[in-house]
Amino acid sequence: MKHDIELVEKAIKGDAQAFEQLLFKEEQMLYYKALSYVGRKEDALDVIQETTCKAFLAI
């Protein structure tokens, strides 16, 4: 958990690699959550891509 907090802090400061590491750690959860909303693999991947982009730009 401490490592995740450190990654989040780095990502907030603009560290793209830390942001990417956070995504890799949570990719399975993100995928299944998106899939539960949209129902199709392709749509779930699109949702994740859009959300990731928006999150990165918002930081």
N, C-alpha and C positions, 0 to 999 in steps of 0.2 A: 504494500500500500504506500509506503514512504517513497518508493521509486516512482510510483504513478504520480504522486503529488509533485515530485521534482520534475517529471516530464511535462506535466501540465504547466508548471511555472515557466519552464523553458519555452514551451510552445507559445504561451501568452507573450513572452518577450520577443517572439518572432523566430524562434528556432524551428525551421521547417522539418528538420530531421526528427526532432522530438515529437512534433505533431504527427509525423508519419509513423513513428513507433507506437504512439497511442492508438492510431487507427489499426495497425497490425494486431495489437493486443485485443482489440474489441471487434475485429472484423466479423467473426462468427455471430456474435450477439447482434451487431448492426444488421447483418444480412437477414437473420431470422426475424428480427423485429420488423424490418422493411417488408419482408415477404408476407408476414402476417397481415400487414395493412393492404398490400396491393395484390397479392395472390399469384403473381407470375415472376419467374426468375429474372427475366429481362427487365421488367419494370422495377423490381427490387434493386437491381444493380444501378439502374438509372437514378432511383431515389437516393441511394447511397452516394453516388457521384455528385449529384446536385447538392446534397446536404453537406458533404465534405468540402466542396468548393466554397459554399456559403460560410461554413464554420471557419475555414482558413482565412477568408477575406475579412470576417468579423473580428478576428483576433488582431 
